Amino acid sequence: MEFSNRKKRVPELLVPAGSLDVLKTAVNYGADAVYIGGEAFGLRAKAKNFSFEDMAEGISYAHERGKRVFVTANILAHNDDLEEAGRYFRQLGQISPDALIISDPGMFMTARKELKDIEIHVSTQANNTNYATYNFWWQLGAKRVVCARELSLDEIMYIRNNIPQEMEIEAFIHGAMCMAYSGRCLLSNYFTGRDANRGECTHPCRWKYSVVEETRPGEVLPVYENERGTYIFNSKDLCMIEHIPQLIAAGIDSFKIEGRMKTALYVATVARTYRNAIDDCLKDEKIYKKNLEHYKSEIGKCTYREFTTGFFFGKSDKDTQIYDSNTYVQNYIYIGTVDNIDKDGKLYFEQKNRFFRGDILEIMKTDGRNESAAVISISDTEGNFQESAPHPKQRLIVELESCDISPGDVIRMKAK
């Protein structure tokens, strides 16, 4: 791959959030911008999503720290969506998000009419595969276009060299890969009546399939793509942590992480790791290469489904699929995020997964350090001591061995 001699663009790190707490985690752990969904018109209907009040608080929290917030409205709209979309956009104008992410031309024109001073970014759902498409959206007033997932780095660089320099390119660099073309999947609607293009995907590409021949009903035949198994749609997760220099050199303005339905642990881990990798690479590529094994180790501490580089270095092949399992790799589990610390140093937080007195917990610091400490005691909010924390979402008071810990720190534990 050949790159131009253009001055390097400093990429934005764009991180997802499915709730207000996760937005704050993303900001704290290194995101330059966060993308969120409201209670309507986004493609993650099963995420917690944001009430209007939560969006307002999240935008304020981000802006106070010099970060930006983008709101997704990237469904493929039907006729009866458009009037309500206009009201929704007018309401969003009251809380000043930094951009809207839109894929449908009708939604785009509605947003342009209602929100003249807010950037519009064109979603990957619009199948943006060539420079002419980018220039089309630019002429309509789009500030940024998100690459189709199917583009290689060579193709992205060719687009970069054939669009206005002020126009921004965004690309997914980490997270789940949809088996449908740029995510425009029809399987969910066909099988379950839940439309993936209106935010209700049931992820049938993750299911296990067999074939039944019409003249032999009831005789199930397994689907063998090769000798290793039957998961014909089961894509690995995208991960470009080993290729930050190539992404920068290709002229990508925004490095986007997938995962608006992910936990605070996932967001903290991925955001912090990419933040450190990008900063090291911009400072000195030798530092980045020296720390590469550390980045790879850290990125493996969140839940994932094996990794691939997707289409960035050419068309995908058999190695981009998983054939022997449809489960996630989970090396660490999410324990909670520290809400408060009292004068005695005890932690207050909502527990997410089970742990015991004596377990070793790992505290993720926002600067990249990890602190380890044993659990000395666990009690409920009424002071009743417990040997373990077996109930999800229980409010706890926890005493740890002496360590550096602050409100907002994410706590994880190595999976047993």
Long-range contacts (C-beta under 8 A, 24 or more apart in sequence): 1-153, 1-154, 1-157, 1-246, 1-250, 3-157, 3-249, 3-250, 4-157, 4-160, 4-161, 4-251, 6-251, 8-248, 8-249, 8-282, 9-248, 9-251, 9-252, 9-253, 10-282, 11-247, 11-248, 11-252, 11-253, 11-254, 11-255, 11-278, 12-253, 12-254, 12-255, 13-254, 13-255, 13-257, 13-271, 13-274, 13-275, 13-278, 14-70, 14-170, 14-254, 14-255, 14-256, 14-257, 15-257, 15-267, 15-270, 15-271, 16-257, 16-258, 16-259, 16-260, 16-262, 16-267, 17-58, 17-260, 17-267, 18-44, 18-47, 18-48, 18-49, 18-260, 18-261, 18-262, 19-47, 19-48, 19-49, 19-50, 19-54, 20-50, 20-54, 20-57, 20-58, 21-264, 21-337, 22-262, 22-263, 22-264, 22-267, 23-58, 23-61, 23-62, 23-69, 24-58, 24-61, 24-408, 25-264, 25-267, 25-268, 25-271, 25-337, 25-408, 25-410, 26-267, 26-268, 26-271, 27-61, 27-62, 27-65, 27-67, 28-268, 28-366, 28-408, 29-267, 29-268, 29-271, 29-272, 29-275, 29-364, 29-366, 29-410, 30-271, 30-272, 30-274, 30-275, 30-276, 30-366, 31-67, 31-271, 31-275, 32-67, 32-68, 33-62, 33-67, 33-68, 33-69, 33-70, 33-98, 33-254, 34-58, 34-62, 34-67, 34-68, 34-69, 34-70, 35-69, 35-70, 35-71, 35-72, 35-101, 35-256, 35-260, 36-69, 36-70, 36-71, 36-72, 36-260, 37-71, 37-72, 37-199, 37-260, 38-71, 38-72, 38-73, 38-88, 38-92, 40-84, 40-88, 41-72, 41-73, 41-74, 41-75, 41-77, 41-81, 41-85, 41-88, 41-107, 41-199, 42-72, 42-73, 42-74, 42-75, 42-199, 42-260, 43-72, 43-74, 43-75, 43-125, 43-183, 43-196, 43-197, 43-198, 43-199, 43-201, 44-72, 44-199, 44-260, 44-261, 45-198, 45-199, 45-200, 46-200, 46-201, 46-261, 47-260, 47-261, 52-91, 52-95, 55-92, 55-95, 55-97, 56-95, 59-95, 59-96, 59-97, 68-98, 68-99, 69-97, 69-98, 70-97, 70-98, 70-99, 70-100, 70-101, 70-121, 71-97, 71-99, 71-100, 71-101, 72-100, 72-101, 72-123, 72-260, 73-100, 73-101, 73-102, 73-107, 73-111, 74-101, 74-102, 74-103, 74-104, 74-107, 74-123, 74-125, 75-103, 75-104, 75-107, 75-197, 75-198, 75-199, 76-103, 76-104, 76-125, 76-184, 76-197, 76-198, 77-104, 77-106, 77-107, 78-198, 81-107, 82-106, 82-107, 82-110, 85-110, 85-111, 86-110, 86-113, 86-114, 89-114, 89-115, 90-114, 90-115, 92-118, 93-118, 99-143, 99-144, 101-146, 108-140, 108-142, 112-140, 112-141, 119-143, 119-144, 121-145, 121-146, 121-168, 121-170, 122-146, 124-148, 124-149, 124-172, 124-182, 124-183, 125-182, 125-183, 125-184, 125-197, 126-182, 127-181, 127-182, 127-184, 128-182, 129-155, 130-159, 131-158, 131-159, 131-162, 131-163, 134-159, 134-162, 134-163, 134-167, 134-169, 135-162, 135-163, 135-164, 138-163, 138-164, 138-167, 142-167, 143-167, 143-168, 144-168, 144-169, 144-170, 144-253, 144-254, 145-169, 145-170, 146-170, 146-171, 146-172, 146-256, 147-171, 147-172, 147-252, 148-181, 148-182, 149-177, 149-178, 149-182, 149-183, 149-310, 149-311, 150-181, 150-182, 150-311, 151-311, 151-312, 152-311, 152-312, 152-313, 152-314, 153-246, 153-247, 153-250, 153-312, 153-313, 156-250, 156-251, 156-252, 157-249, 157-250, 157-251, 160-250, 160-251, 160-252, 161-251, 168-253, 168-254, 169-251, 169-252, 169-253, 169-254, 170-252, 170-253, 170-254, 170-256, 171-247, 171-252, 171-254, 171-255, 171-256, 172-238, 172-256, 172-257, 172-258, 173-238, 173-240, 173-247, 173-255, 173-256, 173-257, 173-274, 174-237, 174-238, 174-239, 174-240, 174-241, 174-257, 174-258, 174-270, 174-274, 174-299, 175-237, 175-238, 175-257, 175-258, 175-259, 175-270, 176-235, 176-237, 176-238, 176-258, 176-259, 176-305, 177-235, 177-236, 177-237, 177-238, 177-308, 177-310, 177-320, 178-205, 178-235, 179-205, 179-233, 179-235, 180-205, 204-233, 205-233, 205-234, 205-235, 206-233, 206-234, 206-326, 207-233, 207-326, 208-326, 209-233, 225-318, 225-321, 225-323, 226-318, 226-323, 228-323, 228-324, 229-323, 229-324, 229-325, 230-323, 231-321, 231-322, 231-323, 231-324, 231-325, 231-326, 232-321, 233-321, 234-305, 234-321, 234-322, 234-323, 234-326, 235-305, 235-308, 235-320, 235-321, 235-322, 236-305, 236-306, 236-307, 236-308, 236-320, 236-321, 236-322, 237-304, 237-305, 237-306, 237-307, 237-308, 238-307, 238-308, 238-309, 238-310, 239-299, 239-304, 239-307, 239-308, 239-309, 240-309, 240-312, 241-273, 241-274, 241-277, 241-292, 241-295, 241-296, 241-299, 242-292, 242-295, 242-296, 243-309, 243-312, 244-274, 244-277, 244-278, 244-281, 244-288, 245-281, 245-285, 245-288, 246-312, 248-278, 248-281, 248-282, 262-302, 262-303, 263-303, 263-334, 263-352, 264-334, 264-337, 264-410, 265-302, 265-332, 265-333, 265-334, 265-352, 265-410, 265-412, 266-302, 266-303, 266-334, 268-364, 268-410, 269-298, 269-299, 269-301, 269-302, 269-332, 269-364, 269-412, 270-299, 270-302, 272-298, 272-364, 272-366, 272-368, 273-298, 273-299, 276-368, 300-329, 300-331, 301-331, 301-332, 301-412, 302-332, 303-328, 303-329, 303-330, 304-328, 304-329, 305-329, 330-415, 331-414, 331-415, 332-362, 332-412, 332-413, 332-414, 332-415, 333-412, 333-413, 333-415, 334-410, 334-411, 334-412, 335-361, 335-411, 335-412, 335-413, 336-396, 336-410, 336-411, 337-408, 337-409, 337-410, 337-411, 338-405, 338-406, 338-407, 338-408, 338-409, 338-410, 338-411, 339-407, 340-407, 341-405, 341-406, 341-407, 342-397, 344-399, 345-399, 345-400, 345-402, 346-397, 346-398, 346-399, 347-396, 347-397, 347-398, 347-399, 347-400, 347-405, 348-395, 348-396, 348-397, 349-395, 349-396, 349-398, 349-411, 350-393, 350-394, 350-395, 350-396, 351-389, 351-391, 351-392, 351-393, 351-394, 351-395, 351-396, 352-392, 352-393, 353-392, 353-413, 354-388, 354-389, 354-390, 355-388, 355-389, 355-413, 356-387, 356-388, 356-389, 357-386, 357-387, 357-388, 359-413, 360-413, 360-414, 361-400, 361-411, 361-412, 361-413, 362-411, 362-412, 362-413, 362-414, 363-403, 363-404, 363-405, 363-409, 363-410, 363-411, 364-409, 364-410, 364-411, 364-412, 365-404, 365-406, 365-409, 366-408, 366-409, 369-404, 371-403, 371-404, 371-405, 372-403, 373-400, 373-401, 373-402, 373-403, 373-405, 374-400, 374-401, 375-399, 375-400, 376-400, 376-401
